[in-house]
Amino acid sequence: MNMRQLETTDIFRGAFILCMGGHLREVRFTGGNRQTATFAFTGPDLDRHDRDYMNGRARVNPLQLKESLNRLRDILFERLREERRYDSDRARENRGRENRC
């Protein structure tokens, strides 16, 4: 069994990897105003599954793919909400410091 890591910004590719037994390790954001999410996966045979996906030979249960896609979207939007809360809390703290002069 070949274990490896895979990173992608393609949410459909990530959903397929989840369907094939991949484990979502983390979601990272890069960029400024227009952020890009990178999904990092670990698991068995990721290289084979990724090759099948990229070559158009991938086979998957469509309902399972839809559920995996929804799961990734839920995780993505939750992380974005957390970042916005953090940013607004930090901005609120900074406003309080500016008014203390």
C-alpha positions as CSV (number, residue, x, y, z in Angstrom):
1,M,0.0,0.0,0.0
2,N,1.5,3.3,-1.1
3,M,1.1,6.1,1.4
4,R,1.7,9.7,0.4
5,Q,0.6,13.2,0.6
6,L,-1.4,15.2,-1.9
7,E,-2.2,18.9,-2.1
8,T,-4.7,20.5,-4.5
9,T,-6.7,23.7,-4.9
10,D,-9.3,21.8,-7.0
11,I,-12.3,21.0,-4.7
12,F,-13.6,18.4,-7.1
13,R,-10.3,16.6,-7.1
14,G,-10.2,16.8,-3.3
15,A,-13.8,15.4,-3.1
16,F,-12.7,12.5,-5.3
17,I,-9.7,11.8,-3.1
18,L,-12.0,11.8,0.0
19,C,-14.2,9.2,-1.8
20,M,-11.2,7.0,-2.4
21,G,-10.2,6.9,1.2
22,G,-8.0,10.0,1.5
23,H,-7.9,11.9,4.8
24,L,-8.1,15.6,4.9
25,R,-5.0,16.7,6.9
26,E,-5.5,20.5,6.6
27,V,-6.9,23.4,4.7
28,R,-4.6,26.4,4.1
29,F,-5.3,29.8,2.6
30,T,-3.0,31.9,0.5
31,G,-3.3,35.2,-1.2
32,G,-4.7,38.6,-0.2
33,N,-8.2,39.7,-1.0
34,R,-8.8,36.8,-3.3
35,Q,-7.7,33.9,-1.3
36,T,-7.0,30.4,-2.6
37,A,-7.7,27.3,-0.5
38,T,-5.3,24.4,-0.6
39,F,-6.5,21.0,0.6
40,A,-3.8,18.7,1.9
41,F,-4.6,14.9,2.0
42,T,-2.9,11.8,3.3
43,G,-3.8,8.2,2.7
44,P,-3.2,5.0,0.9
45,D,-2.6,4.9,-2.9
46,L,-3.1,8.6,-3.4
47,D,-0.8,8.6,-6.4
48,R,-2.8,5.9,-8.2
49,H,-6.1,7.6,-7.5
50,D,-4.8,11.0,-8.5
51,R,-3.4,9.5,-11.8
52,D,-6.8,7.9,-12.5
53,Y,-8.5,11.3,-11.8
54,M,-6.2,13.2,-14.0
55,N,-6.4,10.7,-16.9
56,G,-10.2,10.6,-16.8
57,R,-10.3,6.9,-15.7
58,A,-11.7,7.7,-12.2
59,R,-14.8,5.8,-11.2
60,V,-16.8,6.9,-8.1
61,N,-20.3,6.6,-6.6
62,P,-21.9,9.9,-7.6
63,L,-23.8,10.2,-4.3
64,Q,-20.6,9.7,-2.3
65,L,-18.8,12.3,-4.5
66,K,-21.6,14.8,-3.8
67,E,-21.4,14.2,-0.1
68,S,-17.6,14.6,-0.1
69,L,-17.9,17.8,-2.1
70,N,-20.4,19.2,0.4
71,R,-18.2,18.2,3.3
72,L,-15.2,20.0,1.8
73,R,-17.4,23.1,1.2
74,D,-18.6,23.0,4.7
75,I,-15.1,22.8,6.1
76,L,-13.9,25.5,3.7
77,F,-16.7,28.0,4.7
78,E,-16.3,27.3,8.4
79,R,-12.6,28.0,8.1
80,L,-13.3,31.3,6.2
81,R,-15.8,32.3,8.9
82,E,-13.2,31.6,11.6
83,E,-10.7,33.7,9.8
84,R,-13.1,36.6,9.4
85,R,-14.0,36.4,13.2
86,Y,-10.3,36.4,14.0
87,D,-9.7,39.4,11.7
88,S,-12.6,41.4,13.1
89,D,-11.6,40.6,16.7
90,R,-8.1,41.8,15.9
91,A,-9.3,44.9,14.3
92,R,-11.6,45.6,17.2
93,E,-8.6,45.2,19.6
94,N,-6.6,47.6,17.5
95,R,-9.3,50.2,17.5
96,G,-9.5,50.1,21.3
97,R,-5.7,50.7,21.5
98,E,-5.9,53.6,19.1
99,N,-8.5,55.3,21.3
100,R,-6.4,55.1,24.4
101,C,-3.9,57.8,23.5
